[in-house]
Amino acid sequence: MQAVILAGGMGTRLKPLTEQIPKVMAPVNGKPFLGHLLELLRGYGIDNVILCVGYLPEQVRDYFGDGSSLGLSIKYSQEEGGLLGTGGALKKAQNLLDERFFVINGDTYLPVDYRRVEDIFRQRDKQALMVVYDNGDDTGVKNNVALDDEAMVTRYDKKSVRPDLKYVEAGVLALHREALSILEAGRAVSLEAGLYPTLIRERQLAAYVTERKFHDIGTPAQKKAFEAFLAGGAR
């Protein structure tokens, strides 16, 4: 499937590093974080990539170009006149999207079998499939997802500490393009505020529980931990 990477973030928690570069360009063991993510996806046969860029987008374009040097096809969707949030950025890219695609956080590295996730997405036959992790090996992100006995998402909440929140979103979502009809074009909104509530209410947001820990570079400590993960030869 096609992959859409949300690469427009400013990375405020990584300042002063991100005062001059976008978060996805943060150097990790000799190359931008985004380079590691693209290599991971290519290893699972994903070579069609859309980059949703917003903050300092020319740096991403200048470095990765059309993706041919990496064996990829990369196209860009650029936010203009202010950042649109994850939901708004995805809606803006709608005309570039295939019928089914992955949505991947640009600051998250999840070494999961993406082919397996795609198979489960097709089998579940829902509008969306969220990859979640049980946080057994603490990621530094608190649990924000509740599931029922049918592995359907029943709650997504980043602020609460409710006991039913037993999983954490792992930064990867499989989505049908038609689900974007829920979002209003040109509106700045996050996926969790603009898309997930409707999908949950209509029982269209399934979950895939992975045992693979995801790595987030949102803070200096998390970035350092990811560098150590890569240095250890893990993928």
Secondary structure as a PSIPRED ss2 file (coil, helix, strand):
# PSIPRED VFORMAT (PSIPRED V4.0)

   1 M C   1.000  0.000  0.000
   2 Q E   0.000  0.000  1.000
   3 A E   0.000  0.000  1.000
   4 V E   0.000  0.000  1.000
   5 I E   0.000  0.000  1.000
   6 L E   0.000  0.000  1.000
   7 A E   0.000  0.000  1.000
   8 G C   1.000  0.000  0.000
   9 G C   1.000  0.000  0.000
  10 M C   1.000  0.000  0.000
  11 G C   1.000  0.000  0.000
  12 T H   0.000  1.000  0.000
  13 R H   0.000  1.000  0.000
  14 L H   0.000  1.000  0.000
  15 K C   1.000  0.000  0.000
  16 P C   1.000  0.000  0.000
  17 L H   0.000  1.000  0.000
  18 T H   0.000  1.000  0.000
  19 E H   0.000  1.000  0.000
  20 Q C   1.000  0.000  0.000
  21 I C   1.000  0.000  0.000
  22 P C   1.000  0.000  0.000
  23 K H   0.000  1.000  0.000
  24 V H   0.000  1.000  0.000
  25 M H   0.000  1.000  0.000
  26 A C   1.000  0.000  0.000
  27 P E   0.000  0.000  1.000
  28 V E   0.000  0.000  1.000
  29 N C   1.000  0.000  0.000
  30 G C   1.000  0.000  0.000
  31 K E   0.000  0.000  1.000
  32 P E   0.000  0.000  1.000
  33 F H   0.000  1.000  0.000
  34 L H   0.000  1.000  0.000
  35 G H   0.000  1.000  0.000
  36 H H   0.000  1.000  0.000
  37 L H   0.000  1.000  0.000
  38 L H   0.000  1.000  0.000
  39 E H   0.000  1.000  0.000
  40 L H   0.000  1.000  0.000
  41 L H   0.000  1.000  0.000
  42 R H   0.000  1.000  0.000
  43 G H   0.000  1.000  0.000
  44 Y C   1.000  0.000  0.000
  45 G C   1.000  0.000  0.000
  46 I C   1.000  0.000  0.000
  47 D C   1.000  0.000  0.000
  48 N E   0.000  0.000  1.000
  49 V E   0.000  0.000  1.000
  50 I E   0.000  0.000  1.000
  51 L E   0.000  0.000  1.000
  52 C E   0.000  0.000  1.000
  53 V E   0.000  0.000  1.000
  54 G C   1.000  0.000  0.000
  55 Y C   1.000  0.000  0.000
  56 L C   1.000  0.000  0.000
  57 P H   0.000  1.000  0.000
  58 E H   0.000  1.000  0.000
  59 Q H   0.000  1.000  0.000
  60 V H   0.000  1.000  0.000
  61 R H   0.000  1.000  0.000
  62 D H   0.000  1.000  0.000
  63 Y H   0.000  1.000  0.000
  64 F H   0.000  1.000  0.000
  65 G C   1.000  0.000  0.000
  66 D C   1.000  0.000  0.000
  67 G C   1.000  0.000  0.000
  68 S H   0.000  1.000  0.000
  69 S H   0.000  1.000  0.000
  70 L H   0.000  1.000  0.000
  71 G C   1.000  0.000  0.000
  72 L C   1.000  0.000  0.000
  73 S E   0.000  0.000  1.000
  74 I E   0.000  0.000  1.000
  75 K E   0.000  0.000  1.000
  76 Y E   0.000  0.000  1.000
  77 S E   0.000  0.000  1.000
  78 Q E   0.000  0.000  1.000
  79 E C   1.000  0.000  0.000
  80 E C   1.000  0.000  0.000
  81 G C   1.000  0.000  0.000
  82 G C   1.000  0.000  0.000
  83 L C   1.000  0.000  0.000
  84 L C   1.000  0.000  0.000
  85 G H   0.000  1.000  0.000
  86 T H   0.000  1.000  0.000
  87 G H   0.000  1.000  0.000
  88 G H   0.000  1.000  0.000
  89 A H   0.000  1.000  0.000
  90 L H   0.000  1.000  0.000
  91 K H   0.000  1.000  0.000
  92 K H   0.000  1.000  0.000
  93 A C   1.000  0.000  0.000
  94 Q H   0.000  1.000  0.000
  95 N H   0.000  1.000  0.000
  96 L H   0.000  1.000  0.000
  97 L C   1.000  0.000  0.000
  98 D C   1.000  0.000  0.000
  99 E C   1.000  0.000  0.000
 100 R E   0.000  0.000  1.000
 101 F E   0.000  0.000  1.000
 102 F E   0.000  0.000  1.000
 103 V E   0.000  0.000  1.000
 104 I E   0.000  0.000  1.000
 105 N E   0.000  0.000  1.000
 106 G C   1.000  0.000  0.000
 107 D C   1.000  0.000  0.000
 108 T E   0.000  0.000  1.000
 109 Y E   0.000  0.000  1.000
 110 L C   1.000  0.000  0.000
 111 P C   1.000  0.000  0.000
 112 V C   1.000  0.000  0.000
 113 D C   1.000  0.000  0.000
 114 Y H   0.000  1.000  0.000
 115 R H   0.000  1.000  0.000
 116 R H   0.000  1.000  0.000
 117 V H   0.000  1.000  0.000
 118 E H   0.000  1.000  0.000
 119 D H   0.000  1.000  0.000
 120 I H   0.000  1.000  0.000
 121 F H   0.000  1.000  0.000
 122 R H   0.000  1.000  0.000
 123 Q H   0.000  1.000  0.000
 124 R H   0.000  1.000  0.000
 125 D C   1.000  0.000  0.000
 126 K C   1.000  0.000  0.000
 127 Q C   1.000  0.000  0.000
 128 A E   0.000  0.000  1.000
 129 L E   0.000  0.000  1.000
 130 M E   0.000  0.000  1.000
 131 V E   0.000  0.000  1.000
 132 V E   0.000  0.000  1.000
 133 Y E   0.000  0.000  1.000
 134 D C   1.000  0.000  0.000
 135 N C   1.000  0.000  0.000
 136 G C   1.000  0.000  0.000
 137 D C   1.000  0.000  0.000
 138 D C   1.000  0.000  0.000
 139 T C   1.000  0.000  0.000
 140 G C   1.000  0.000  0.000
 141 V C   1.000  0.000  0.000
 142 K C   1.000  0.000  0.000
 143 N C   1.000  0.000  0.000
 144 N C   1.000  0.000  0.000
 145 V E   0.000  0.000  1.000
 146 A E   0.000  0.000  1.000
 147 L E   0.000  0.000  1.000
 148 D C   1.000  0.000  0.000
 149 D C   1.000  0.000  0.000
 150 E C   1.000  0.000  0.000
 151 A C   1.000  0.000  0.000
 152 M E   0.000  0.000  1.000
 153 V E   0.000  0.000  1.000
 154 T E   0.000  0.000  1.000
 155 R E   0.000  0.000  1.000
 156 Y E   0.000  0.000  1.000
 157 D C   1.000  0.000  0.000
 158 K C   1.000  0.000  0.000
 159 K C   1.000  0.000  0.000
 160 S C   1.000  0.000  0.000
 161 V C   1.000  0.000  0.000
 162 R C   1.000  0.000  0.000
 163 P C   1.000  0.000  0.000
 164 D C   1.000  0.000  0.000
 165 L C   1.000  0.000  0.000
 166 K C   1.000  0.000  0.000
 167 Y E   0.000  0.000  1.000
 168 V E   0.000  0.000  1.000
 169 E E   0.000  0.000  1.000
 170 A E   0.000  0.000  1.000
 171 G E   0.000  0.000  1.000
 172 V E   0.000  0.000  1.000
 173 L E   0.000  0.000  1.000
 174 A E   0.000  0.000  1.000
 175 L E   0.000  0.000  1.000
 176 H E   0.000  0.000  1.000
 177 R H   0.000  1.000  0.000
 178 E H   0.000  1.000  0.000
 179 A H   0.000  1.000  0.000
 180 L H   0.000  1.000  0.000
 181 S H   0.000  1.000  0.000
 182 I H   0.000  1.000  0.000
 183 L C   1.000  0.000  0.000
 184 E C   1.000  0.000  0.000
 185 A C   1.000  0.000  0.000
 186 G C   1.000  0.000  0.000
 187 R C   1.000  0.000  0.000
 188 A C   1.000  0.000  0.000
 189 V C   1.000  0.000  0.000
 190 S C   1.000  0.000  0.000
 191 L H   0.000  1.000  0.000
 192 E H   0.000  1.000  0.000
 193 A H   0.000  1.000  0.000
 194 G H   0.000  1.000  0.000
 195 L C   1.000  0.000  0.000
 196 Y H   0.000  1.000  0.000
 197 P H   0.000  1.000  0.000
 198 T H   0.000  1.000  0.000
 199 L H   0.000  1.000  0.000
 200 I H   0.000  1.000  0.000
 201 R H   0.000  1.000  0.000
 202 E C   1.000  0.000  0.000
 203 R C   1.000  0.000  0.000
 204 Q C   1.000  0.000  0.000
 205 L E   0.000  0.000  1.000
 206 A E   0.000  0.000  1.000
 207 A E   0.000  0.000  1.000
 208 Y E   0.000  0.000  1.000
 209 V E   0.000  0.000  1.000
 210 T E   0.000  0.000  1.000
 211 E C   1.000  0.000  0.000
 212 R C   1.000  0.000  0.000
 213 K C   1.000  0.000  0.000
 214 F C   1.000  0.000  0.000
 215 H E   0.000  0.000  1.000
 216 D E   0.000  0.000  1.000
 217 I C   1.000  0.000  0.000
 218 G C   1.000  0.000  0.000
 219 T C   1.000  0.000  0.000
 220 P H   0.000  1.000  0.000
 221 A H   0.000  1.000  0.000
 222 Q H   0.000  1.000  0.000
 223 K H   0.000  1.000  0.000
 224 K H   0.000  1.000  0.000
 225 A H   0.000  1.000  0.000
 226 F H   0.000  1.000  0.000
 227 E H   0.000  1.000  0.000
 228 A H   0.000  1.000  0.000
 229 F H   0.000  1.000  0.000
 230 L H   0.000  1.000  0.000
 231 A H   0.000  1.000  0.000
 232 G C   1.000  0.000  0.000
 233 G C   1.000  0.000  0.000
 234 A C   1.000  0.000  0.000
 235 R C   1.000  0.000  0.000
